[in-house]
Amino acid sequence: MTSTDRAGTAEEGGGAAALLDRTRHVVNPQLRSTVESLPGSLRRVAMYHFGWVHADGSPATGQAGKAIRPALVLAAAGALGADPAAAVRGAAAVELAHNFTLLHDDIVDEDATRRNRPTAWTVFGMPDALVAGDAMLALALRVLADDPHPASAAASARLAACVVELCAGQQADCAFEGRGPHDVSLDECLAMAEAKTGALLGASCALGALYAGAGEEEVAAMDAFGREAGLAFQLIDDLIGIWGDPEHTGKPAGADLAAHKKSLPVVAALTSGTPAGAELARLYAQPVLDEKDVWLAADAVERAGGRDWAQAEAGDRMARALHQLSRAVPDPGAAGDLLSLAEFVTRRTY
């Protein structure tokens, strides 16, 4: 599961920001009506998580995330010649699945804030947040099962397989935390990130292609595009987890370091063979990192080359993503929305 839903600034992404706004306008009615179908207490937890109500159930004006994944579904369908409106249920399904992962991820990571307010589990308790996440995943599959579109069965199978991969990635991420500073390789970390983040972005693009009636090769290329873009997304998000501005992220500065996360920049630093990498390993061997230790760890990651590596790797992954996109959509004009979204995920500020 993934925590890559940190807040961004409204001006980021230019055309992508307008595309995300349009996506929310189109998808949110379906998303909200689906969530409102949940029974009593589950509905309240889910609606709080999405920012639609306060903890007491009164209406709120929060934004239910950036809608990157549903935007990818609609943009992929449109790029392959379909009416994006036909894929709205698919777009809502991937957003529900994504938010299932966020509810569970906040519990696993013991995160206290998301989108600049307390996380659902800290407000309603761990059991209620956990089962609300479970219900959200069931809703995602029900939305597809109820869709009369001929692609819905294939889309449901694709999303279900993706969720299994997400869970495997989450399990690997948790297992990394119990291993020594030098016991996780960069290849393992990249594979974990592809499962946690790349898989759902890939599935989002694949669902859009399925709703467009695309062939097997085009669906595979769209999936590969989303996966590579997802890795770029995760690399940037890991940088945000270390150096992000709390005003933008809604999380304390250096939160990933304080939690001893073996994120991609951290593992790149730990495996660098540099004195700074050894310094970081000593810090990570401490059971608790205070504010000063977190600052020292961030400095060590940078001096060991972790920050530069992650930025360069994000650029390389995006180049691979664009190559895959050209296989599915040779006409750059038709791929304009997907290109805007790809640029957005790698140009977020921190």
VEXDREN-2710 file (C-alpha; in Angstrom, 1 decimal):
% VEXDREN-2710
k/r/px/py/pz
1/MET/0.0/0.0/0.0
2/THR/1.1/3.4/-0.4
3/SER/1.4/6.8/1.3
4/THR/1.9/8.7/-2.0
5/ASP/-1.0/11.1/-1.5
6/ARG/0.8/14.0/0.1
7/ALA/-0.7/17.4/-0.5
8/GLY/0.6/19.6/-3.4
9/THR/0.3/23.2/-4.4
10/ALA/-2.5/24.3/-6.7
11/GLU/-0.1/25.8/-9.2
12/GLU/1.8/22.6/-9.7
13/GLY/1.5/20.9/-13.0
14/GLY/-0.2/23.7/-15.0
15/GLY/-2.4/21.8/-17.4
16/ALA/-2.4/18.7/-15.2
17/ALA/-3.9/20.7/-12.3
18/ALA/-6.9/21.7/-14.6
19/LEU/-7.1/18.0/-15.7
20/LEU/-7.2/16.8/-12.1
21/ASP/-9.9/19.4/-11.3
22/ARG/-12.0/18.1/-14.2
23/THR/-11.5/14.5/-13.1
24/ARG/-12.7/15.3/-9.6
25/HIS/-15.8/17.1/-11.1
26/VAL/-16.6/14.0/-13.2
27/VAL/-15.7/11.2/-10.8
28/ASN/-16.5/12.6/-7.4
29/PRO/-20.3/12.2/-7.8
30/GLN/-19.9/8.5/-8.5
31/LEU/-17.3/8.2/-5.7
32/ARG/-19.4/10.0/-3.2
33/SER/-22.6/8.2/-3.9
34/THR/-20.8/4.9/-3.6
35/VAL/-19.2/5.8/-0.3
36/GLU/-22.6/7.0/1.0
37/SER/-24.0/3.6/0.3
38/LEU/-22.0/2.2/3.3
39/PRO/-23.9/1.5/6.5
40/GLY/-23.8/4.1/9.4
41/SER/-20.5/4.1/11.2
42/LEU/-18.5/2.8/8.2
43/ARG/-19.9/5.6/6.1
44/ARG/-18.9/8.3/8.7
45/VAL/-15.3/7.0/8.9
46/ALA/-14.9/6.8/5.1
47/MET/-16.5/10.2/4.5
48/TYR/-14.2/11.7/7.1
49/HIS/-11.2/10.1/5.5
50/PHE/-12.2/11.7/2.1
51/GLY/-12.6/15.1/3.7
52/TRP/-16.3/15.4/3.1
53/VAL/-17.3/15.5/6.8
54/HIS/-15.8/16.5/10.1
55/ALA/-15.3/14.0/12.9
56/ASP/-18.7/14.8/14.3
57/GLY/-20.3/14.1/10.9
58/SER/-21.0/17.8/10.0
59/PRO/-20.2/18.8/6.4
60/ALA/-16.6/19.7/5.6
61/THR/-15.0/21.2/2.5
62/GLY/-11.9/19.1/2.4
63/GLN/-10.5/17.8/-0.9
64/ALA/-10.6/14.0/-1.4
65/GLY/-7.0/13.7/-2.7
66/LYS/-5.4/14.8/-6.0
67/ALA/-7.3/12.2/-8.1
68/ILE/-4.2/11.2/-10.0
69/ARG/-5.2/7.6/-10.5
70/PRO/-8.8/8.2/-11.7
71/ALA/-7.3/10.9/-14.0
72/LEU/-5.0/8.3/-15.5
73/VAL/-8.0/6.0/-16.1
74/LEU/-9.9/8.7/-18.0
75/ALA/-6.9/10.0/-19.8
76/ALA/-5.8/6.5/-21.0
77/ALA/-9.3/5.8/-22.3
78/GLY/-9.4/9.1/-24.1
79/ALA/-5.9/8.6/-25.6
80/LEU/-7.1/5.4/-27.1
81/GLY/-10.1/6.9/-28.7
82/ALA/-12.9/6.2/-26.2
83/ASP/-15.2/8.6/-24.5
84/PRO/-13.7/9.1/-21.0
85/ALA/-17.2/9.3/-19.5
86/ALA/-17.6/5.6/-20.2
87/ALA/-14.7/4.8/-17.8
88/VAL/-16.0/6.8/-14.8
89/ARG/-16.9/3.7/-12.8
90/GLY/-13.4/2.4/-13.5
91/ALA/-11.9/5.7/-12.3
92/ALA/-14.0/5.6/-9.1
93/ALA/-12.9/2.0/-8.5
94/VAL/-9.2/2.7/-8.6
95/GLU/-9.7/5.7/-6.3
96/LEU/-11.6/3.6/-3.8
97/ALA/-8.8/1.0/-3.9
98/HIS/-6.2/3.7/-3.4
99/ASN/-8.0/5.0/-0.4
100/PHE/-8.3/1.5/1.1
101/THR/-4.5/1.4/1.0
102/LEU/-4.2/4.9/2.6
103/LEU/-6.5/4.0/5.5
104/HIS/-4.5/0.8/6.2
105/ASP/-1.1/2.5/5.5
106/ASP/-1.8/5.2/8.1
107/ILE/-2.5/2.4/10.7
108/VAL/0.7/0.4/9.8
109/ASP/2.9/3.5/9.8
110/GLU/1.1/5.0/12.9
111/ASP/0.8/8.3/11.0
112/ALA/-1.1/10.9/12.9
113/THR/-1.9/13.3/10.1
114/ARG/-3.1/13.1/6.5
115/ARG/-4.2/16.0/4.3
116/ASN/-3.4/18.4/7.2
117/ARG/-5.8/16.9/9.7
118/PRO/-5.8/13.8/12.1
119/THR/-5.9/10.4/10.4
120/ALA/-9.1/8.4/10.6
121/TRP/-7.6/5.8/12.9
122/THR/-6.5/8.5/15.5
123/VAL/-10.1/9.9/15.4
124/PHE/-12.2/6.7/15.3
125/GLY/-9.8/4.1/16.6
126/MET/-7.9/1.4/14.8
127/PRO/-10.6/-1.2/14.4
128/ASP/-13.1/1.2/12.8
129/ALA/-10.5/2.6/10.4
130/LEU/-9.3/-0.9/9.5
131/VAL/-12.8/-2.2/8.6
132/ALA/-13.7/1.0/6.8
133/GLY/-10.6/0.4/4.6
134/ASP/-11.8/-3.2/4.0
135/ALA/-15.2/-1.9/3.1
136/MET/-13.7/0.6/0.6
137/LEU/-11.9/-2.2/-1.2
138/ALA/-15.2/-4.2/-1.4
139/LEU/-16.9/-1.1/-2.8
140/ALA/-14.2/-0.8/-5.5
141/LEU/-14.9/-4.3/-6.8
142/ARG/-18.7/-3.8/-6.5
143/VAL/-18.5/-0.6/-8.6
144/LEU/-16.9/-2.6/-11.4
145/ALA/-19.2/-5.6/-10.9
146/ASP/-22.3/-3.3/-11.3
147/ASP/-20.9/-1.7/-14.4
148/PRO/-22.7/-2.8/-17.6
149/HIS/-19.7/-1.9/-19.7
150/PRO/-18.3/-4.9/-21.5
151/ALA/-14.8/-4.2/-20.1
152/SER/-15.9/-4.3/-16.4
153/ALA/-15.2/-8.0/-15.8
154/ALA/-11.6/-7.7/-17.1
155/ALA/-11.2/-4.5/-15.2
156/SER/-12.3/-6.1/-12.0
157/ALA/-9.9/-9.0/-12.4
158/ARG/-7.1/-6.6/-13.2
159/LEU/-7.8/-4.5/-10.1
160/ALA/-8.0/-7.5/-7.9
161/ALA/-4.6/-8.8/-9.1
162/CYS/-3.2/-5.3/-8.5
163/VAL/-4.4/-5.3/-4.9
164/VAL/-2.7/-8.6/-4.2
165/GLU/0.5/-7.1/-5.6
166/LEU/0.0/-4.0/-3.5
167/CYS/-0.3/-6.2/-0.4
168/ALA/2.8/-8.1/-1.2
169/GLY/4.7/-4.7/-1.6
170/GLN/3.3/-3.5/1.7
171/GLN/4.4/-6.7/3.4
172/ALA/7.9/-6.3/1.9
173/ASP/8.1/-2.7/3.1
174/CYS/7.2/-3.7/6.6
175/ALA/9.7/-6.6/6.6
176/PHE/12.5/-4.1/5.5
177/GLU/12.0/-2.2/8.8
178/GLY/13.0/-5.3/10.8
179/ARG/16.2/-5.9/8.8
180/GLY/19.6/-4.3/9.4
181/PRO/20.6/-1.1/7.7
182/HIS/22.8/-3.0/5.3
183/ASP/20.5/-5.9/4.7
184/VAL/18.2/-4.4/2.1
185/SER/19.4/-4.1/-1.5
186/LEU/18.5/-1.3/-3.9
187/ASP/17.0/-3.9/-6.3
188/GLU/14.7/-5.2/-3.5
189/CYS/13.7/-1.7/-2.7
190/LEU/12.8/-0.9/-6.3
191/ALA/10.8/-4.1/-6.6
192/MET/8.9/-3.2/-3.4
193/ALA/8.2/0.4/-4.7
194/GLU/6.9/-1.0/-8.0
195/ALA/4.5/-3.2/-6.1
196/LYS/3.4/-0.6/-3.7
197/THR/3.0/2.3/-6.0
198/GLY/3.7/1.4/-9.6
199/ALA/1.2/-1.4/-9.7
200/LEU/-1.8/0.8/-9.0
201/LEU/-0.8/3.5/-11.5
202/GLY/-0.2/0.8/-14.0
203/ALA/-3.6/-0.8/-13.3
204/SER/-5.2/2.7/-13.7
205/CYS/-3.8/3.1/-17.2
206/ALA/-4.6/-0.5/-18.0
207/LEU/-8.2/0.0/-16.9
208/GLY/-8.5/3.0/-19.2
209/ALA/-7.2/1.0/-22.1
210/LEU/-9.6/-1.9/-21.3
211/TYR/-12.5/0.6/-21.3
212/ALA/-11.3/1.8/-24.7
213/GLY/-11.5/-1.7/-26.1
214/ALA/-7.7/-1.8/-26.7
215/GLY/-5.8/-4.9/-27.6
216/GLU/-3.6/-6.9/-25.3
217/GLU/-0.3/-5.2/-26.5
218/GLU/-1.7/-1.7/-26.0
219/VAL/-3.1/-2.6/-22.5
220/ALA/0.3/-4.1/-21.6
221/ALA/2.1/-0.9/-22.8
222/MET/-0.3/1.3/-20.9
223/ASP/0.3/-0.8/-17.7
224/ALA/4.1/-0.4/-18.2
225/PHE/3.8/3.3/-18.7
226/GLY/1.9/3.6/-15.4
227/ARG/4.3/1.4/-13.6
228/GLU/7.4/3.4/-14.7
229/ALA/5.6/6.7/-14.0
230/GLY/4.6/5.2/-10.6
231/LEU/8.2/4.5/-9.7
232/ALA/9.1/8.0/-10.7
233/PHE/6.3/9.2/-8.5
234/GLN/7.5/7.1/-5.5
235/LEU/11.1/8.3/-5.9
236/ILE/9.9/11.9/-5.7
237/ASP/7.5/11.0/-2.8
238/ASP/10.4/9.5/-0.9
239/LEU/12.3/12.7/-1.4
240/ILE/9.3/14.6/0.0
241/GLY/9.2/12.2/2.9
242/ILE/12.7/13.4/3.9
243/TRP/12.8/17.0/2.8
244/GLY/9.1/17.9/2.3
245/ASP/7.6/21.1/3.6
246/PRO/5.1/20.2/6.3
247/GLU/2.8/23.0/5.0
248/HIS/2.5/21.0/1.7
249/THR/2.8/17.4/2.9
250/GLY/0.6/17.6/6.0
251/LYS/3.3/15.5/7.8
252/PRO/6.2/16.4/10.1
253/ALA/9.5/17.2/8.4
254/GLY/11.7/14.1/8.1
255/ALA/8.8/11.8/9.1
256/ASP/10.1/8.8/7.0
257/LEU/13.5/9.1/8.7
258/ALA/12.0/9.3/12.2
259/ALA/10.2/6.1/11.3
260/HIS/13.4/4.4/10.1
261/LYS/11.8/3.9/6.7
262/LYS/14.1/2.2/4.2
263/SER/12.9/4.4/1.4
264/LEU/14.7/4.5/-2.0
265/PRO/17.0/7.5/-1.2
266/VAL/17.8/6.0/2.1
267/VAL/18.7/2.6/0.7
268/ALA/20.8/4.3/-2.1
269/ALA/22.7/6.0/0.7
270/LEU/23.1/3.0/2.9
271/THR/24.5/0.9/-0.1
272/SER/26.7/3.7/-1.4
273/GLY/29.9/2.5/0.4
274/THR/30.6/6.0/1.5
275/PRO/31.4/7.4/5.0
276/ALA/28.1/9.3/5.0
277/GLY/26.3/6.0/4.3
278/ALA/28.1/4.4/7.3
279/GLU/27.1/7.4/9.4
280/LEU/23.4/6.9/8.3
281/ALA/23.6/3.2/9.2
282/ARG/24.8/4.1/12.7
283/LEU/21.9/6.5/13.1
284/TYR/19.4/4.0/11.8
285/ALA/20.7/1.5/14.3
286/GLN/19.4/3.7/17.1
287/PRO/15.9/2.7/18.4
288/VAL/14.7/6.3/18.4
289/LEU/15.7/9.3/16.3
290/ASP/15.1/12.7/17.9
291/GLU/14.8/15.9/16.0
292/LYS/18.6/16.5/15.8
293/ASP/19.1/12.9/14.7
294/VAL/16.6/13.3/11.9
295/TRP/18.4/16.3/10.7
296/LEU/21.7/14.5/10.8
297/ALA/20.2/11.5/8.9
298/ALA/18.8/13.8/6.2
299/ASP/22.2/15.4/5.8
300/ALA/23.9/11.9/5.6
301/VAL/21.5/10.8/2.9
302/GLU/22.3/13.8/0.9
303/ARG/26.1/13.5/1.4
304/ALA/26.0/9.8/0.5
305/GLY/24.4/10.6/-2.8
306/GLY/20.9/9.3/-2.1
307/ARG/19.1/12.5/-3.0
308/ASP/21.0/13.0/-6.3
309/TRP/20.5/9.3/-7.2
310/ALA/16.7/9.4/-6.5
311/GLN/16.3/12.5/-8.6
312/ALA/18.3/11.0/-11.5
313/GLU/16.5/7.7/-11.2
314/ALA/13.1/9.5/-11.3
315/GLY/14.1/11.1/-14.6
316/ASP/15.2/7.8/-16.0
317/ARG/12.0/6.1/-15.0
318/MET/10.0/8.8/-16.6
319/ALA/11.9/8.4/-19.9
320/ARG/11.1/4.7/-19.8
321/ALA/7.4/5.6/-19.1
322/LEU/7.3/7.8/-22.2
323/HIS/8.8/5.1/-24.3
324/GLN/6.1/2.7/-23.2
325/LEU/3.4/5.3/-23.8
326/SER/4.6/5.9/-27.4
327/ARG/4.1/2.1/-28.0
328/ALA/0.5/2.4/-27.0
329/VAL/-0.3/5.8/-28.4
330/PRO/2.1/6.8/-31.2
331/ASP/0.4/10.2/-31.7
332/PRO/1.7/12.6/-29.1
333/GLY/-1.3/14.8/-29.6
334/ALA/-3.7/12.0/-28.5
335/ALA/-1.5/11.4/-25.4
336/GLY/-1.5/15.0/-24.3
337/ASP/-3.4/14.4/-21.0
338/LEU/-1.2/11.4/-20.1
339/LEU/1.9/13.4/-20.8
340/SER/0.7/16.2/-18.6
341/LEU/0.0/13.8/-15.7
342/ALA/3.4/12.2/-16.2
343/GLU/5.1/15.6/-15.9
344/PHE/3.0/16.4/-12.9
345/VAL/4.0/13.4/-10.8
346/THR/7.7/14.1/-11.3
347/ARG/7.7/17.9/-10.9
348/ARG/6.1/18.1/-7.5
349/THR/7.9/20.5/-5.2
350/TYR/9.3/19.6/-1.8
END
